[in-house]
Amino acid sequence: MNEIKPDADMAKKVMPYSGYYKNQMPGHDPYLTETGPGTPTGDYMRRFWHPVCMAEELTEVPRFLMIMSEELVAFRDGSGAVGLLHAHCAHRGASLEYGMIKEKGIMCSYHGFTFDVDGSCIEVPMPTGEEEEGCRLAKTICQGAYKTVERHGLIFAYMGPPEEEPPFPNWEGNFTCHEDDKLVPFSNVQTCNWLQVQDNAADQFHHTPLHTTALVPGHEQGTTFGEAGAAAFVIRPDLQFFPVHGGRSMAWTSSRRVDDDYIFIRINHQILPNLSFHSYLFEDGKKSKHFSRIHMHRWTVPIDDTNCKMIGWRAIGPNIDPRDVGNEDLVGFEKIDFLEGQCGIRRPERAKYEDGKLPPIPKHHRERDCYNDAQHAPGDYEATASQRPIAVHALENPMKFDGGVYLSRKQLRDATTGSNPAATGAGWKEWLEGVDGKPNTYCSGNVLKVPIGSTPEEEVERRRVVAQRCIQAITDADELPAGEREAFIQDKMAEVERDYA
């Protein structure tokens, strides 16, 4: 067979009805997507703390979990201590998901071996008179276990080498939650590889086509940002992406003109390896707002290579959500209170919003076939899961607005290969120790009174310069004490408004 020349090959790829020339499927990128034990990205991710489940999942019986392709069992013993152990008993391999939770530790139901939350064997059952031998044997056995931390209804675990454990990162000391607000935990399973879900957080151009389906006749019933009253999101954003914190994370700005007087600068923060902070989701942009904080904290935690979970907190309260659109009752296990289609479960009734509140989820919602609803009003869940169980990067045709996706992938690759020492596990550990475990975030929702430019070219330049000045203000304030930092950034944003007044 004659070799096809490059120009002829390209002609065939762009010709009409060219499916025959595109039916060969290349493989996925195993380096970035696979996270099981012994994989490069899996080994890297194990150097960080990850939420593995909600506290409410720990009941009177053990909770089986799959995290990064490891079979685990989580439980809270009678003393209140939380354990995360390898699922299969070190004695003969029976699963501890069928174990008995005791005042201290968990007992395997097969032969009675009992393990503490750190994996220590605290009892080997022996016949009467041979108890001493049982104590001796217990010292020779240890169940695989991982250290846990509980915060605001989530259970976090560190699954890396114990000697390399980093400080638990309390972002800005209290996960940036205002004292009048609260963090409400949630956990939603996603039926695809973790990276394409994480990519979606960095892909913010999708808001207009995916979340404003009313733009297409026949799809008016779709749940959208517009229905939540956030009409500003209907505007296609001007996006800019900024490597920050020494390449350990990326801040991106999404700039939208609300009207001739106001511009909406949304700043989200995506952090290696799988954390993202999202600013206010229901912003209407009707008045000035400087340095509004995090509305959603989200980790994308691999279950295995073709499933993951979005797990984190929604901030609920009058400070973060002055429009009172959020609904705490809809935040939790396999549910979330914004936008239909964030997880595989949908609300059966497409009720209209009443007083800005989302409709409740009726009982037995799992039993309803929601495929028709999903086709008429797809959400992030459909968009990410339908990219195949593991997205094939070699088939992508990136555009300018995809810059955040490719920058975050590059940061991950540079970290896992060691090309960026600051972003390696050791580099993160050193940095977190230097900031006392309290790093700052760039996440912020901002509405600035900046009049529209006199020409389209001037308006584009204005949007971008204003966004860059917001990023610079946050960067300049990074090492200031908490109170001074917030005031400094707010002053800088007020200065931007004065400069354009």
Sequence and secondary structure as in RCSB ss.txt:
>XXXX:A:sequence
MNEIKPDADMAKKVMPYSGYYKNQMPGHDPYLTETGPGTPTGDYMRRFWHPVCMAEELTEVPRFLMIMSEELVAF
RDGSGAVGLLHAHCAHRGASLEYGMIKEKGIMCSYHGFTFDVDGSCIEVPMPTGEEEEGCRLAKTICQGAYKTVE
RHGLIFAYMGPPEEEPPFPNWEGNFTCHEDDKLVPFSNVQTCNWLQVQDNAADQFHHTPLHTTALVPGHEQGTTF
GEAGAAAFVIRPDLQFFPVHGGRSMAWTSSRRVDDDYIFIRINHQILPNLSFHSYLFEDGKKSKHFSRIHMHRWT
VPIDDTNCKMIGWRAIGPNIDPRDVGNEDLVGFEKIDFLEGQCGIRRPERAKYEDGKLPPIPKHHRERDCYNDAQ
HAPGDYEATASQRPIAVHALENPMKFDGGVYLSRKQLRDATTGSNPAATGAGWKEWLEGVDGKPNTYCSGNVLKV
PIGSTPEEEVERRRVVAQRCIQAITDADELPAGEREAFIQDKMAEVERDYA
>XXXX:A:secstr
     HHHHHHHHHSTT GGGG       HHHH  STTSHHHHHHTTSEEEEEEGGG  SS EEEEETTEEEEEE
E TTS EEEEESB TTT  BGGG EE SSSEE TTT  EE TTSBEEE    TT HHHHHHHHTT B  EEEEEE
ETTEEEEE S GGG      GGGTTT  TTSEEEEEEEEESS HHHHHHHHH  TTHHHHH GGGSTT TTS  T
TTTT GGGGS  EEEEEEEGGGTEEEEEEEEE SSSEEEEEEEEEETTTEEEEE TT    S EEEE EEEEEEE
EEEETTEEEEEEEEEESTTT TT    GGG BBTB SSSTTSSS   SS    BTTB     TTGGGS  HHHHH
HS  HHHHHHTT SS  GGG    GGGHHHHHHHHHHHHHHHTSSGGGSHHHHHHHHHHTTT      EEEEEE 
   SSHHHHHHHHHHHHHHHHHHHHHTTTS HHHHHHHHHHHHHHHHHHH 
